[in-house]
Amino acid sequence: MSTENEKIKQRADAVIVGNYNRNPAALVKGEGCRLFDADGREYLDFLSGIAVCALGHCHPAVTEAICRQAGELVHVSNLFYTQPQTELAELLVANTFAEKVFFANSGAEANEAAIKLARIASDPGRYEIISLEGSFHGRTLATVAATGQTKFHQGFEPMPEGFAHAPFGDLMVLDNMITDSTCAILCEPIQGESGVRPLSKEYLQGIRTLCDKHDLFLIFDEVQTGMGRTGTLFAYEQLGVTPDIMTVAKALANGLPIGAMLTSSDIASALVPGTHASTFGGNPVVTAAAVATLKTMVAEGFLTGVRERGLYFREQLQKLVPRFPKLLADVRGVGMIWALVLTEAGTVHGADLVKRMFDHGYLINFAGNVALRFVPPLIVTTAEIDRLTTELAEVFAEY
């Protein structure tokens, strides 16, 4: 007899494009750090929709904001002003370096806007953007071209021109790659999709110096690292480096689709009416959810708690490394984005380890074919962290 999960899976597989490797569970309900499937099974979520549901599932303040706004106004287009969009922009400006905000629907769209802005705000003939090997910036053709991982390019060639990829961590090579055609350098403070690889403070400060020296825009992709994930609202706050343009998405509306590009008034002035737009960008319901999300995060004590529990999480993960030296090589990350880096032998089992944890009721993933990645809701408790690490130890022991 088919389970409810199996029935939904069969229906979905019959009609939905098969471009995802989905786990065999149809998730129907969420609360905090817990998810439930159609058969009533509970999962402890250390993936949070891939760093999206930062306040957990169905956070009361966000749910209330969505329901209230859906009963008042759902959509009018950006030919008109709306109150939620305006309030969200004000909050982002008040809590960042930025003076202006453009709203889109995803991280890829926010990065597209940043790419277009860097080009149109630069002198004629300057259009090339240098990003880093190992980076990930989205799935549109331009953001795939900007992504420094050739596996994402395969089958979609030729890539749009105007993008180059510098070796990770080598400032001298990066400097030598800059030409008269270069307009910007694009990077993530932490490369999440290639296995949680932090860029050092010194390296990022060096990139800032190169941008100043060559009159280039520095673009920070904080789609994954933004919205409290690193323990501050945005990662750049910890680095002593301020970008010219920054993108954010994922956790901004705690699960509703949104992206934003932030910059200064001077740079933003290059985008005059007709140069760029988004039909649904800044939608009233989505921005109302984002306002509730952002207000919760900037409330006194919230980010302090994230940092404290993040340090606890790191300590618990670090205890596993010497216990399982054949599988585990290192721990890296900050705040609430962590990776257990696997040994060469361990990577053979990476996908299987994720499956075993799923079978045991825990959601994690395997990033960059090198590390187990943990991006739980920022509200995760120390008790839930203990449950995860205890289960990890039991699964590792099987190997």
Phi, psi and omega in degrees: 000131183289141173279169178296322176302314182295321179298314180293320178300315180297318179296316182294315182298334181285338189231348184253138179305136187270053182261013175235143169270093185271145170289150184281058178216135174259107184279132187238345185205146177220149177208116181062238179263012182248144174234155181227138180264181186294342177263008176087007181281142181261143176232142172266122193264108174248027177238330178044050178067028188063068175064032183256305186277070187293333177264011183085178184275134176056048177300131187305317182294321180289316179300317179297319180295319179297311183296317180297313182291324179296336177274355182248311183197124182260316184202141174221352184084163182275018168279358180223162174272149171226152184291314182298319179297317180296316181295321179295316178299319178299317180295319179294318178295318182293336186247013178218183176287344194284159175241341181222151182226138170243134182255138176228200186246356185196172176294320178300317179293322177297319178291324173302316180297320179295319178297313180295320179296315180300322179288310186289335180272355180265165178296152178307138180092349178256110187218344186282139178241130179259125173242187188248148173299137183092355183283164173218124185233002176139181187246358173288166183300318181292317182285333171294319178298325178286336181291130184268045176223112187297337180298333179279347180274336190298128180092350182245009180290154002281143177290148173304142182283166176101015180229139177224157184234122181267148176301142181297124171085002184250097182293325183296315178296318178301314178301317182290340179279343182288130180233182177293346179268350184285136178240340185200159169242129184244128178205158173263135175301328173225127178279097185288316187284345178259018173109029179058069179254103178289140169274131184294154178302318182294320179296314180293323175295325175294321177295319177300318179297319178297319179298317179294318182297318186257008180058052179248156172277137172260118181251124174258123172270101178252032179302317180264327185274346182281176177060049170084356187300326182265003179103345166242165185304317174228149185296328184301335181297335181268355193253351185067024181227127177249123178284169173272328181223140179222142177245147180215151178197238178029271189276001188301323178243021174054035175129339175273149186286119179202149171219157179213144173244129184243141180197185179275164178298320182297311180292319182298335183297345179288338179268087179272166180309131180099346183276329180201150183198171176206124182300312185261355183301127181077025178309141185303317182293316182293316181290329174297319177296320181292323176300314180296320179297310184294320178298322178295318183289326183271358176295149184304130174094341185296305183290330174300317178296322177299315181296318181296314180289331176295319176296321177297317179301314179301315181300319181290323177292321181297330179295336182283331188300309180291340180284332184227064186294338179284338181257321192248134181253325189192168170238134176216154181141195180195154177062245178237034169233108187230153177223138165264107181283128184271152172289172178302320177291324181294326182297335176301327184259003189306306181296325180291324177298319178298317179296318180297319177295321176300315179300331180270359176094029180229134183255116175221182172212173184250112188253132174066015183058024181226340190211148167279125185253139180234114177227070184287168168307144182294347180271004182305143182264164176296327178295320178291324175298318178297320178299315181298309185293328175296317179292320176304314180300320180294320179291317178300323181298335178292340183258000000 
